[in-house]
């Protein structure tokens, strides 16, 4: 079963997403030029699904100035230079 929204999420990770968003709102006042978060867990634990659901929520929030860039390193692992996939995703997100 593919889960696309927090409404379908049986683990109720929307609470975690809200806490992360609150953290970002505070931290962005103290970090110059950007903020990078890492989400670490075992393979198959739902990191990608969570990030897609959370990214969708953040991207649809008309009151925020978030730019959501989703980069799955495994999907572009065949490329010789990882910078290419990063630049490509940035350009795609800004269009």
NUDOVEX-811358 format. One record per residue: chain; x, y, z of N, C-alpha, C, O, CB in turn. Coordinates in nm, 3 decimals. Glycine has a CB too. Layout:
<pts>
kette=A; nc1=X; nc2=Y; nc3=Z; cac1=X; cac2=Y; cac3=Z; cc1=X; cc2=Y; cc3=Z; oc1=X; oc2=Y; oc3=Z; cbc1=X; cbc2=Y; cbc3=Z
...
</pts>
This chain:
<pts>
kette=A; nc1=0.085; nc2=-0.118; nc3=0.000; cac1=0.000; cac2=0.000; cac3=0.000; cc1=0.089; cc2=0.124; cc3=0.000; oc1=0.172; oc2=0.142; oc3=0.089; cbc1=-0.096; cbc2=0.000; cbc3=0.123
kette=A; nc1=0.071; nc2=0.207; nc3=-0.098; cac1=0.148; cac2=0.330; cac3=-0.109; cc1=0.077; cc2=0.442; cc3=-0.032; oc1=-0.042; oc2=0.466; oc3=-0.049; cbc1=0.168; cbc2=0.370; cbc3=-0.257
kette=A; nc1=0.153; nc2=0.509; nc3=0.052; cac1=0.098; cac2=0.617; cac3=0.135; cc1=0.150; cc2=0.750; cc3=0.079; oc1=0.271; oc2=0.768; oc3=0.065; cbc1=0.137; cbc2=0.600; cbc3=0.286
kette=A; nc1=0.059; nc2=0.842; nc3=0.048; cac1=0.098; cac2=0.970; cac3=-0.012; cc1=0.074; cc2=1.090; cc3=0.078; oc1=0.134; oc2=1.196; oc3=0.058; cbc1=0.023; cbc2=0.989; cbc3=-0.140
kette=A; nc1=-0.013; nc2=1.077; nc3=0.177; cac1=-0.046; cac2=1.190; cac3=0.262; cc1=-0.045; cc2=1.148; cc3=0.409; oc1=-0.052; oc2=1.029; oc3=0.441; cbc1=-0.184; cbc2=1.249; cbc3=0.224
kette=A; nc1=-0.036; nc2=1.246; nc3=0.495; cac1=-0.039; cac2=1.218; cac3=0.638; cc1=-0.176; cc2=1.166; cc3=0.681; oc1=-0.186; oc2=1.101; oc3=0.785; cbc1=-0.004; cbc2=1.342; cbc3=0.718
kette=A; nc1=-0.281; nc2=1.193; nc3=0.605; cac1=-0.413; cac2=1.141; cac3=0.637; cc1=-0.417; cc2=0.989; cc3=0.628; oc1=-0.492; oc2=0.924; oc3=0.700; cbc1=-0.519; cbc2=1.202; cbc3=0.544
kette=A; nc1=-0.335; nc2=0.933; nc3=0.539; cac1=-0.330; cac2=0.788; cac3=0.520; cc1=-0.228; cc2=0.721; cc3=0.613; oc1=-0.223; oc2=0.598; oc3=0.619; cbc1=-0.296; cbc2=0.757; cbc3=0.375
kette=A; nc1=-0.150; nc2=0.798; nc3=0.683; cac1=-0.039; cac2=0.749; cac3=0.764; cc1=-0.088; cc2=0.694; cc3=0.898; oc1=-0.140; oc2=0.769; oc3=0.980; cbc1=0.063; cbc2=0.860; cbc3=0.788
kette=A; nc1=-0.071; nc2=0.565; nc3=0.919; cac1=-0.116; cac2=0.502; cac3=1.043; cc1=-0.022; cc2=0.531; cc3=1.161; oc1=-0.060; oc2=0.514; oc3=1.276; cbc1=-0.128; cbc2=0.352; cbc3=1.024
kette=A; nc1=0.101; nc2=0.575; nc3=1.131; cac1=0.198; cac2=0.605; cac3=1.237; cc1=0.182; cc2=0.746; cc3=1.292; oc1=0.247; oc2=0.782; oc3=1.390; cbc1=0.339; cbc2=0.586; cbc3=1.185
kette=A; nc1=0.096; nc2=0.825; nc3=1.230; cac1=0.069; cac2=0.963; cac3=1.275; cc1=0.198; cc2=1.046; cc3=1.280; oc1=0.226; oc2=1.113; oc3=1.380; cbc1=0.002; cbc2=0.961; cbc3=1.415
kette=A; nc1=0.274; nc2=1.041; nc3=1.172; cac1=0.399; cac2=1.116; cac3=1.165; cc1=0.379; cc2=1.265; cc3=1.138; oc1=0.475; oc2=1.341; oc3=1.132; cbc1=0.486; cbc2=1.058; cbc3=1.058
kette=A; nc1=0.254; nc2=1.307; nc3=1.122; cac1=0.227; cac2=1.449; cac3=1.104; cc1=0.270; cc2=1.530; cc3=1.227; oc1=0.308; oc2=1.646; oc3=1.215; cbc1=0.078; cbc2=1.472; cbc3=1.075
kette=A; nc1=0.264; nc2=1.468; nc3=1.344; cac1=0.311; cac2=1.535; cac3=1.466; cc1=0.461; cc2=1.559; cc3=1.459; oc1=0.508; oc2=1.668; oc3=1.495; cbc1=0.276; cbc2=1.450; cbc3=1.590
kette=A; nc1=0.535; nc2=1.460; nc3=1.414; cac1=0.680; cac2=1.475; cac3=1.397; cc1=0.710; cc2=1.582; cc3=1.293; oc1=0.802; oc2=1.662; oc3=1.311; cbc1=0.745; cbc2=1.340; cbc3=1.357
kette=A; nc1=0.634; nc2=1.583; nc3=1.184; cac1=0.653; cac2=1.684; cac3=1.080; cc1=0.628; cc2=1.824; cc3=1.133; oc1=0.702; oc2=1.917; oc3=1.101; cbc1=0.560; cbc2=1.655; cbc3=0.961
kette=A; nc1=0.526; nc2=1.839; nc3=1.214; cac1=0.496; cac2=1.971; cac3=1.273; cc1=0.608; cc2=2.016; cc3=1.366; oc1=0.643; oc2=2.134; oc3=1.368; cbc1=0.363; cbc2=1.966; cbc3=1.350
kette=A; nc1=0.664; nc2=1.922; nc3=1.443; cac1=0.775; cac2=1.957; cac3=1.532; cc1=0.899; cc2=1.996; cc3=1.453; oc1=0.971; oc2=2.089; oc3=1.491; cbc1=0.807; cbc2=1.841; cbc3=1.625
kette=A; nc1=0.926; nc2=1.926; nc3=1.343; cac1=1.040; cac2=1.962; cac3=1.258; cc1=1.020; cc2=2.100; cc3=1.195; oc1=1.114; oc2=2.179; oc3=1.188; cbc1=1.060; cbc2=1.856; cbc3=1.149
kette=A; nc1=0.900; nc2=2.127; nc3=1.152; cac1=0.872; cac2=2.258; cac3=1.092; cc1=0.890; cc2=2.369; cc3=1.195; oc1=0.945; oc2=2.474; oc3=1.163; cbc1=0.729; cbc2=2.262; cbc3=1.034
kette=A; nc1=0.844; nc2=2.348; nc3=1.317; cac1=0.862; cac2=2.447; cac3=1.424; cc1=1.011; cc2=2.468; cc3=1.451; oc1=1.054; oc2=2.581; oc3=1.474; cbc1=0.790; cbc2=2.402; cbc3=1.553
kette=A; nc1=1.089; nc2=2.361; nc3=1.449; cac1=1.234; cac2=2.371; cac3=1.467; cc1=1.296; cc2=2.456; cc3=1.357; oc1=1.380; oc2=2.542; oc3=1.385; cbc1=1.297; cbc2=2.231; cbc3=1.468
kette=A; nc1=1.256; nc2=2.433; nc3=1.233; cac1=1.310; cac2=2.509; cac3=1.120; cc1=1.275; cc2=2.657; cc3=1.133; oc1=1.359; oc2=2.743; oc3=1.106; cbc1=1.257; cbc2=2.453; cbc3=0.987
kette=A; nc1=1.153; nc2=2.686; nc3=1.174; cac1=1.112; cac2=2.825; cac3=1.187; cc1=1.196; cc2=2.900; cc3=1.289; oc1=1.223; oc2=3.019; oc3=1.272; cbc1=0.965; cbc2=2.833; cbc3=1.225
kette=A; nc1=1.238; nc2=2.832; nc3=1.396; cac1=1.323; cac2=2.894; cac3=1.497; cc1=1.467; cc2=2.903; cc3=1.446; oc1=1.531; oc2=3.007; oc3=1.456; cbc1=1.317; cbc2=2.816; cbc3=1.629
kette=A; nc1=1.518; nc2=2.793; nc3=1.393; cac1=1.658; cac2=2.786; cac3=1.352; cc1=1.692; cc2=2.878; cc3=1.236; oc1=1.805; oc2=2.926; oc3=1.228; cbc1=1.693; cbc2=2.644; cbc3=1.315
kette=A; nc1=1.598; nc2=2.905; nc3=1.147; cac1=1.630; cac2=2.987; cac3=1.030; cc1=1.665; cc2=3.130; cc3=1.068; oc1=1.726; oc2=3.201; oc3=0.989; cbc1=1.513; cbc2=2.987; cbc3=0.934
kette=A; nc1=1.629; nc2=3.172; nc3=1.187; cac1=1.668; cac2=3.304; cac3=1.234; cc1=1.813; cc2=3.307; cc3=1.283; oc1=1.872; oc2=3.414; oc3=1.296; cbc1=1.575; cbc2=3.349; cbc3=1.346
kette=A; nc1=1.869; nc2=3.190; nc3=1.308; cac1=2.004; cac2=3.182; cac3=1.364; cc1=2.107; cc2=3.125; cc3=1.267; oc1=2.226; oc2=3.126; oc3=1.295; cbc1=2.002; cbc2=3.098; cbc3=1.489
kette=A; nc1=2.061; nc2=3.074; nc3=1.151; cac1=2.151; cac2=3.012; cac3=1.054; cc1=2.157; cc2=3.100; cc3=0.930; oc1=2.054; oc2=3.133; oc3=0.871; cbc1=2.105; cbc2=2.867; cbc3=1.019
kette=A; nc1=2.278; nc2=3.137; nc3=0.890; cac1=2.295; cac2=3.219; cac3=0.770; cc1=2.293; cc2=3.132; cc3=0.645; oc1=2.356; oc2=3.026; oc3=0.641; cbc1=2.426; cbc2=3.298; cbc3=0.777
kette=A; nc1=2.222; nc2=3.176; nc3=0.542; cac1=2.228; cac2=3.121; cac3=0.407; cc1=2.164; cc2=2.985; cc3=0.385; oc1=2.162; oc2=2.939; oc3=0.270; cbc1=2.366; cbc2=3.111; cbc3=0.367
kette=A; nc1=2.112; nc2=2.918; nc3=0.483; cac1=2.045; cac2=2.791; cac3=0.458; cc1=2.059; cc2=2.694; cc3=0.574; oc1=2.138; oc2=2.715; oc3=0.665; cbc1=2.099; cbc2=2.727; cbc3=0.334
kette=A; nc1=1.982; nc2=2.591; nc3=0.568; cac1=1.981; cac2=2.491; cac3=0.673; cc1=1.964; cc2=2.354; cc3=0.609; oc1=1.880; oc2=2.335; oc3=0.521; cbc1=1.867; cbc2=2.519; cbc3=0.776
kette=A; nc1=2.044; nc2=2.258; nc3=0.652; cac1=2.036; cac2=2.122; cac3=0.601; cc1=1.999; cc2=2.031; cc3=0.718; oc1=2.059; oc2=2.036; oc3=0.825; cbc1=2.171; cbc2=2.077; cbc3=0.534
kette=A; nc1=1.898; nc2=1.946; nc3=0.695; cac1=1.857; cac2=1.847; cac3=0.794; cc1=1.886; cc2=1.709; cc3=0.739; oc1=1.874; oc2=1.686; oc3=0.618; cbc1=1.707; cbc2=1.861; cbc3=0.830
kette=A; nc1=1.924; nc2=1.618; nc3=0.824; cac1=1.944; cac2=1.479; cac3=0.783; cc1=1.847; cc2=1.391; cc3=0.861; oc1=1.829; oc2=1.408; oc3=0.981; cbc1=2.092; cbc2=1.434; cbc3=0.807
kette=A; nc1=1.787; nc2=1.299; nc3=0.792; cac1=1.695; cac2=1.203; cac3=0.853; cc1=1.760; cc2=1.067; cc3=0.840; oc1=1.780; oc2=1.017; oc3=0.729; cbc1=1.552; cbc2=1.207; cbc3=0.786
kette=A; nc1=1.791; nc2=1.005; nc3=0.953; cac1=1.866; cac2=0.880; cac3=0.953; cc1=1.785; cc2=0.770; cc3=1.018; oc1=1.735; oc2=0.785; oc3=1.130; cbc1=2.000; cbc2=0.898; cbc3=1.025
kette=A; nc1=1.771; nc2=0.658; nc3=0.948; cac1=1.702; cac2=0.541; cac3=1.001; cc1=1.738; cc2=0.422; cc3=0.915; oc1=1.800; oc2=0.438; oc3=0.810; cbc1=1.546; cbc2=0.563; cbc3=1.005
kette=A; nc1=1.701; nc2=0.303; nc3=0.957; cac1=1.730; cac2=0.181; cac3=0.883; cc1=1.658; cc2=0.180; cc3=0.749; oc1=1.556; oc2=0.247; oc3=0.731; cbc1=1.692; cbc2=0.059; cbc3=0.966
kette=A; nc1=1.713; nc2=0.101; nc3=0.656; cac1=1.651; cac2=0.083; cac3=0.525; cc1=1.509; cc2=0.028; cc3=0.543; oc1=1.486; oc2=-0.065; oc3=0.620; cbc1=1.737; cbc2=-0.013; cbc3=0.438
kette=A; nc1=1.416; nc2=0.088; nc3=0.470; cac1=1.278; cac2=0.040; cac3=0.472; cc1=1.193; cc2=0.093; cc3=0.586; oc1=1.081; oc2=0.047; oc3=0.606; cbc1=1.278; cbc2=-0.105; cbc3=0.478
kette=A; nc1=1.246; nc2=0.189; nc3=0.662; cac1=1.171; cac2=0.238; cac3=0.777; cc1=1.076; cc2=0.353; cc3=0.743; oc1=1.003; oc2=0.400; oc3=0.830; cbc1=1.266; cbc2=0.283; cbc3=0.885
kette=A; nc1=1.076; nc2=0.400; nc3=0.618; cac1=0.980; cac2=0.502; cac3=0.576; cc1=1.035; cc2=0.643; cc3=0.564; oc1=0.957; oc2=0.738; oc3=0.560; cbc1=0.869; cbc2=0.503; cbc3=0.669
kette=A; nc1=1.166; nc2=0.659; nc3=0.557; cac1=1.225; cac2=0.793; cac3=0.547; cc1=1.179; cc2=0.864; cc3=0.420; oc1=1.136; oc2=0.979; oc3=0.425; cbc1=1.379; cbc2=0.784; cbc3=0.549
kette=A; nc1=1.188; nc2=0.796; nc3=0.306; cac1=1.150; cac2=0.858; cac3=0.179; cc1=1.003; cc2=0.893; cc3=0.176; oc1=0.965; oc2=1.000; oc3=0.128; cbc1=1.184; cbc2=0.765; cbc3=0.063
kette=A; nc1=0.919; nc2=0.803; nc3=0.226; cac1=0.775; cac2=0.829; cac3=0.230; cc1=0.745; cc2=0.949; cc3=0.318; oc1=0.666; oc2=1.035; oc3=0.281; cbc1=0.698; cbc2=0.706; cbc3=0.280
kette=A; nc1=0.808; nc2=0.954; nc3=0.435; cac1=0.786; cac2=1.067; cac3=0.525; cc1=0.829; cc2=1.198; cc3=0.457; oc1=0.755; oc2=1.296; oc3=0.462; cbc1=0.864; cbc2=1.048; cbc3=0.656
kette=A; nc1=0.946; nc2=1.198; nc3=0.395; cac1=0.996; cac2=1.321; cac3=0.332; cc1=0.907; cc2=1.366; cc3=0.216; oc1=0.887; oc2=1.486; oc3=0.197; cbc1=1.138; cbc2=1.300; cbc3=0.282
kette=A; nc1=0.854; nc2=1.271; nc3=0.140; cac1=0.763; cac2=1.307; cac3=0.031; cc1=0.633; cc2=1.367; cc3=0.086; oc1=0.584; oc2=1.467; oc3=0.033; cbc1=0.731; cbc2=1.184; cbc3=-0.056
kette=A; nc1=0.579; nc2=1.306; nc3=0.191; cac1=0.455; cac2=1.358; cac3=0.250; cc1=0.479; cc2=1.496; cc3=0.310; oc1=0.399; oc2=1.588; oc3=0.290; cbc1=0.400; cbc2=1.261; cbc3=0.359
kette=A; nc1=0.588; nc2=1.512; nc3=0.383; cac1=0.619; cac2=1.639; cac3=0.448; cc1=0.650; cc2=1.746; cc3=0.343; oc1=0.606; oc2=1.861; oc3=0.357; cbc1=0.738; cbc2=1.623; cbc3=0.544
kette=A; nc1=0.724; nc2=1.710; nc3=0.240; cac1=0.753; cac2=1.804; cac3=0.133; cc1=0.628; cc2=1.854; cc3=0.064; oc1=0.618; oc2=1.971; oc3=0.027; cbc1=0.845; cbc2=1.741; cbc3=0.032
kette=A; nc1=0.531; nc2=1.764; nc3=0.047; cac1=0.404; cac2=1.803; cac3=-0.015; cc1=0.331; cc2=1.904; cc3=0.073; oc1=0.276; oc2=2.002; oc3=0.022; cbc1=0.316; cbc2=1.678; cbc3=-0.038
kette=A; nc1=0.330; nc2=1.881; nc3=0.203; cac1=0.265; cac2=1.973; cac3=0.297; cc1=0.335; cc2=2.110; cc3=0.294; oc1=0.269; oc2=2.213; oc3=0.286; cbc1=0.265; cbc2=1.915; cbc3=0.441
kette=A; nc1=0.467; nc2=2.109; nc3=0.301; cac1=0.542; cac2=2.235; cac3=0.302; cc1=0.527; cc2=2.310; cc3=0.170; oc1=0.515; oc2=2.433; oc3=0.169; cbc1=0.691; cbc2=2.209; cbc3=0.330
kette=A; nc1=0.527; nc2=2.238; nc3=0.061; cac1=0.514; cac2=2.301; cac3=-0.071; cc1=0.376; cc2=2.360; cc3=-0.097; oc1=0.363; oc2=2.454; oc3=-0.174; cbc1=0.545; cbc2=2.202; cbc3=-0.178
kette=A; nc1=0.274; nc2=2.304; nc3=-0.033; cac1=0.137; cac2=2.353; cac3=-0.052; cc1=0.101; cc2=2.466; cc3=0.042; oc1=-0.005; oc2=2.526; oc3=0.028; cbc1=0.039; cbc2=2.239; cbc3=-0.035
kette=A; nc1=0.186; nc2=2.496; nc3=0.139; cac1=0.159; cac2=2.600; cac3=0.237; cc1=0.180; cc2=2.737; cc3=0.174; oc1=0.294; oc2=2.780; oc3=0.155; cbc1=0.250; cbc2=2.583; cbc3=0.362
kette=A; nc1=0.072; nc2=2.805; nc3=0.141; cac1=0.081; cac2=2.934; cac3=0.072; cc1=0.132; cc2=3.045; cc3=0.164; oc1=0.173; oc2=3.150; oc3=0.115; cbc1=-0.054; cbc2=2.971; cbc3=0.016
kette=A; nc1=0.130; nc2=3.025; nc3=0.295; cac1=0.178; cac2=3.126; cac3=0.389; cc1=0.329; cc2=3.121; cc3=0.410; oc1=0.386; oc2=3.210; oc3=0.473; cbc1=0.108; cbc2=3.110; cbc3=0.521
kette=A; nc1=0.394; nc2=3.019; nc3=0.358; cac1=0.537; cac2=3.004; cac3=0.382; cc1=0.616; cc2=3.040; cc3=0.257; oc1=0.562; oc2=3.048; oc3=0.147; cbc1=0.571; cbc2=2.861; cbc3=0.426
kette=A; nc1=0.745; nc2=3.061; nc3=0.276; cac1=0.834; cac2=3.089; cac3=0.164; cc1=0.930; cc2=2.973; cc3=0.144; oc1=1.043; oc2=2.993; oc3=0.097; cbc1=0.911; cbc2=3.221; cbc3=0.187
kette=A; nc1=0.887; nc2=2.852; nc3=0.178; cac1=0.971; cac2=2.734; cac3=0.163; cc1=0.987; cc2=2.697; cc3=0.016; oc1=0.892; oc2=2.707; oc3=-0.062; cbc1=0.912; cbc2=2.616; cbc3=0.241
kette=A; nc1=1.105; nc2=2.655; nc3=-0.019; cac1=1.130; cac2=2.592; cac3=-0.148; cc1=1.171; cc2=2.449; cc3=-0.117; oc1=1.276; oc2=2.426; oc3=-0.056; cbc1=1.241; cbc2=2.669; cbc3=-0.233
kette=A; nc1=1.090; nc2=2.355; nc3=-0.157; cac1=1.116; cac2=2.215; cac3=-0.126; cc1=1.192; cc2=2.153; cc3=-0.242; oc1=1.146; oc2=2.154; oc3=-0.356; cbc1=0.982; cbc2=2.138; cbc3=-0.099
kette=A; nc1=1.309; nc2=2.099; nc3=-0.211; cac1=1.391; cac2=2.029; cac3=-0.310; cc1=1.404; cc2=1.885; cc3=-0.264; oc1=1.455; oc2=1.858; oc3=-0.155; cbc1=1.533; cbc2=2.098; cbc3=-0.327
kette=A; nc1=1.358; nc2=1.794; nc3=-0.347; cac1=1.367; cac2=1.652; cac3=-0.313; cc1=1.474; cc2=1.588; cc3=-0.399; oc1=1.463; oc2=1.584; oc3=-0.522; cbc1=1.230; cbc2=1.580; cbc3=-0.332
kette=A; nc1=1.577; nc2=1.538; nc3=-0.334; cac1=1.686; cac2=1.471; cac3=-0.405; cc1=1.707; cc2=1.333; cc3=-0.344; oc1=1.745; oc2=1.320; oc3=-0.227; cbc1=1.817; cbc2=1.555; cbc3=-0.398
kette=A; nc1=1.681; nc2=1.230; nc3=-0.423; cac1=1.705; cac2=1.094; cac3=-0.381; cc1=1.837; cc2=1.050; cc3=-0.443; oc1=1.844; oc2=1.025; oc3=-0.563; cbc1=1.588; cbc2=0.999; cbc3=-0.421
kette=A; nc1=1.941; nc2=1.041; nc3=-0.363; cac1=2.074; cac2=1.010; cac3=-0.413; cc1=2.080; cc2=0.873; cc3=-0.480; oc1=2.163; oc2=0.852; oc3=-0.569; cbc1=2.175; cbc2=1.015; cbc3=-0.299
kette=A; nc1=1.995; nc2=0.781; nc3=-0.439; cac1=1.997; cac2=0.648; cac3=-0.500; cc1=1.948; cc2=0.651; cc3=-0.644; oc1=1.991; oc2=0.570; oc3=-0.725; cbc1=1.911; cbc2=0.552; cbc3=-0.419
kette=A; nc1=1.860; nc2=0.745; nc3=-0.676; cac1=1.806; cac2=0.752; cac3=-0.812; cc1=1.908; cc2=0.806; cc3=-0.911; oc1=1.897; oc2=0.778; oc3=-1.031; cbc1=1.682; cbc2=0.840; cbc3=-0.814
kette=A; nc1=2.006; nc2=0.882; nc3=-0.865; cac1=2.106; cac2=0.938; cac3=-0.956; cc1=2.246; cc2=0.887; cc3=-0.924; oc1=2.345; oc2=0.951; oc3=-0.959; cbc1=2.104; cbc2=1.090; cbc3=-0.948
kette=A; nc1=2.253; nc2=0.774; nc3=-0.860; cac1=2.382; cac2=0.718; cac3=-0.818; cc1=2.470; cc2=0.678; cc3=-0.936; oc1=2.591; oc2=0.665; oc3=-0.922; cbc1=2.359; cbc2=0.598; cbc3=-0.730
kette=A; nc1=2.409; nc2=0.657; nc3=-1.053; cac1=2.483; cac2=0.615; cac3=-1.171; cc1=2.564; cc2=0.730; cc3=-1.234; oc1=2.653; oc2=0.705; oc3=-1.315; cbc1=2.388; cbc2=0.559; cbc3=-1.274
kette=A; nc1=2.534; nc2=0.853; nc3=-1.196; cac1=2.605; cac2=0.968; cac3=-1.251; cc1=2.745; cc2=0.978; cc3=-1.190; oc1=2.764; oc2=0.947; oc3=-1.073; cbc1=2.527; cbc2=1.099; cbc3=-1.226
kette=A; nc1=2.840; nc2=1.020; nc3=-1.270; cac1=2.976; cac2=1.030; cac3=-1.221; cc1=2.996; cc2=1.142; cc3=-1.121; oc1=3.070; oc2=1.126; oc3=-1.024; cbc1=3.069; cbc2=1.050; cbc3=-1.336
kette=A; nc1=2.930; nc2=1.254; nc3=-1.142; cac1=2.948; cac2=1.371; cac3=-1.057; cc1=2.817; cc2=1.400; cc3=-0.981; oc1=2.717; oc2=1.435; oc3=-1.043; cbc1=2.991; cbc2=1.495; cbc3=-1.141
kette=A; nc1=2.818; nc2=1.385; nc3=-0.849; cac1=2.694; cac2=1.408; cac3=-0.773; cc1=2.645; cc2=1.553; cc3=-0.780; oc1=2.526; oc2=1.579; oc3=-0.758; cbc1=2.715; cbc2=1.370; cbc3=-0.628
kette=A; nc1=2.733; nc2=1.646; nc3=-0.810; cac1=2.692; cac2=1.787; cac3=-0.820; cc1=2.590; cc2=1.806; cc3=-0.931; oc1=2.503; oc2=1.893; oc3=-0.920; cbc1=2.814; cbc2=1.876; cbc3=-0.844
kette=A; nc1=2.600; nc2=1.728; nc3=-1.038; cac1=2.505; cac2=1.739; cac3=-1.149; cc1=2.362; cc2=1.717; cc3=-1.102; oc1=2.273; oc2=1.795; oc3=-1.136; cbc1=2.540; cbc2=1.639; cbc3=-1.259
kette=A; nc1=2.339; nc2=1.611; nc3=-1.024; cac1=2.203; cac2=1.583; cac3=-0.979; cc1=2.152; cc2=1.687; cc3=-0.880; oc1=2.033; oc2=1.719; oc3=-0.877; cbc1=2.196; cbc2=1.444; cbc3=-0.916
kette=A; nc1=2.242; nc2=1.741; nc3=-0.798; cac1=2.203; cac2=1.846; cac3=-0.704; cc1=2.161; cc2=1.972; cc3=-0.779; oc1=2.055; oc2=2.029; oc3=-0.750; cbc1=2.318; cbc2=1.879; cbc3=-0.606
kette=A; nc1=2.243; nc2=2.015; nc3=-0.875; cac1=2.211; cac2=2.135; cac3=-0.953; cc1=2.082; cc2=2.114; cc3=-1.032; oc1=1.999; oc2=2.204; oc3=-1.040; cbc1=2.327; cbc2=2.170; cbc3=-1.048
kette=A; nc1=2.066; nc2=1.996; nc3=-1.091; cac1=1.946; cac2=1.966; cac3=-1.168; cc1=1.820; cc2=1.978; cc3=-1.082; oc1=1.722; oc2=2.042; oc3=-1.122; cbc1=1.955; cbc2=1.826; cbc3=-1.229
kette=A; nc1=1.822; nc2=1.917; nc3=-0.962; cac1=1.704; cac2=1.923; cac3=-0.875; cc1=1.676; cc2=2.066; cc3=-0.827; oc1=1.560; oc2=2.104; oc3=-0.813; cbc1=1.724; cbc2=1.831; cbc3=-0.755
kette=A; nc1=1.780; nc2=2.142; nc3=-0.802; cac1=1.762; cac2=2.283; cac3=-0.763; cc1=1.694; cc2=2.361; cc3=-0.875; oc1=1.600; oc2=2.437; oc3=-0.849; cbc1=1.898; cbc2=2.349; cbc3=-0.727
kette=A; nc1=1.739; nc2=2.343; nc3=-0.998; cac1=1.680; cac2=2.412; cac3=-1.112; cc1=1.535; cc2=2.371; cc3=-1.129; oc1=1.447; oc2=2.455; oc3=-1.148; cbc1=1.760; cbc2=2.383; cbc3=-1.241
kette=A; nc1=1.508; nc2=2.240; nc3=-1.121; cac1=1.371; cac2=2.190; cac3=-1.134; cc1=1.279; cc2=2.248; cc3=-1.026; oc1=1.164; oc2=2.282; oc3=-1.054; cbc1=1.370; cbc2=2.037; cbc3=-1.127
kette=A; nc1=1.328; nc2=2.260; nc3=-0.905; cac1=1.247; cac2=2.310; cac3=-0.794; cc1=1.219; cc2=2.459; cc3=-0.806; oc1=1.114; oc2=2.507; oc3=-0.764; cbc1=1.316; cbc2=2.281; cbc3=-0.660
kette=A; nc1=1.313; nc2=2.532; nc3=-0.864; cac1=1.296; cac2=2.676; cac3=-0.876; cc1=1.209; cc2=2.716; cc3=-0.994; oc1=1.158; oc2=2.828; oc3=-0.997; cbc1=1.430; cbc2=2.743; cbc3=-0.888
kette=A; nc1=1.189; nc2=2.626; nc3=-1.090; cac1=1.103; cac2=2.657; cac3=-1.205; cc1=0.963; cc2=2.647; cc3=-1.166; oc1=0.874; oc2=2.669; oc3=-1.248; cbc1=1.130; cbc2=2.567; cbc3=-1.322
</pts>
